[in-house]
Amino acid sequence: MARLKDLYKGSVTAELVKEFGYKNAMAVPRVEKVVVSMGLGKAAKEGKLLEMAKKDLTMITGQMPVVCKAKKSVSNFSVRAGDKTGLKVTIRGVRMYEFMDRLISLAIPRVRDFRGLDPNSFDGEGNYSMGLTEQSVFPEIDIAKSEFQQGMNITFVTTARTDEEARKMLFLFGMPFKRSGD
């Protein structure tokens, strides 16, 4: 079983029950899924970039990404409706906990000039979004073989009713949030 799943079942749920006073074990918030997405505006012109990004995202998440297409044409960005403009992966279950563990313990500490994650990047309903500027912070990516740098967005979808509950849960998982005074 994944290390973070054991941590959740053990200490995280107990701490959340103690702090927020849940009466039922099913009321304790949990992470439902993690969505990892890459916007590839340049890929509309170069199909090679899309394939390289697809390979990198598959290695990072352990799942094949879905290609996202533009819904509308935007002349300012030279994008036509139907152009391939991004990739996304939705991770659930044990694979999700393993990805979170690698993100928290390996990838985030490798980010250059890291000062903590923004604790206010919640959406008001308990979901947290963060961004990485390059995929090379993950140990699966060989920097020497990588021909381009691409950022990604990571969204944690939780069952928490408030941002405070979700913030506390992710903090207990080990997410390195900035302190309020920093």
Protein Blocks (a to p, Z undefined) as FASTA:
>chain_A
ZZklmmmmmmmmmmmmmmnopabfklpccdfbdcdddddfklmmmmmlmmmmmmmmmmmn
opacdddddfbdcfklopaehiafbdcdddehjllmmmmmmmmmmmmmmpghiabjafkl
cghnopacdddfbfklpmklcfklpmbdcddddddddfbfbfklmmmmmmmnopacddfk
ZZ
